[in-house]
C-alpha cells in the first residue's frame, strides 16, 4: 500500500482510506450467475451502516439498479486490489460530506467482508506471444437477435482475454468508427478446441492506433442467447487462459 497504511488494515480502515481519497469504485451488477460491469463511482463517506458514493457514471447509458440489487465492488489502494459483495441501499440519496456541502449520490449497504487479491475476470491475460487467434466480428442489433441491414463486418485477432471479455486488434485500410455499447457477434477458434466459439458481445472500449489504421477494442461477453449458453461458450476460453497462465508461471520459475 503506501506509507500511511499498516500491514493488516481492517475493513473499516480500507473504507475510511477509500473515502478520504475519494477512490474510484467499479460496480458489477449481479445478473443470474454472472456479474456485469455497469458503472464507476467515487467513495465519499460512510456512517457505519452504509457506504456513500457520488452519482454512478457510465458511458452512453443510464445506470439502472433497484434497492437490494447485489453488486460486486472493486477498488484499489496503493498497488493492491480489494473487492466486496454488497447490496444497493439507495440509487438516489443525499450524501452529506460536511455541515455545508451535500451532493446527490447512491448508497451501498456495508459488506460483511472485504477481500484482497486479483480477480481473473477483471484482469485480462495477454495473448500477444501466443498462437494468433483470428476473430470475425459482425454487427448485431441491440437485442442480439439479428443483424441490421448492411451490418459492418471486420476481421481481427484476439490480443488479450478474461473470463468475461476480449481485447481485439483490428486493422483497417482507412479509419473506422465504433459506437460504445454497440452489440457484435464474434466467432473464433481457440487452439486445441474442436468447435469454434460464438459470442454476443457489447463494445466497452476502443482506442485508435497508428493514426486510425489500427484499433484496439474491448468487448464484454453478454448472456446471449441465455446465461447458460454464455457459460458454456466461455468454458473453452477459460481452459485456454488457464493453460497460458500455467505456462507463463513455469517460465518465470
Order of alpha helices (4+ residues) and beta strands (2+ residues): alpha-beta-beta-beta-beta-beta-beta-beta-beta-beta-beta-beta-beta-beta-beta-alpha
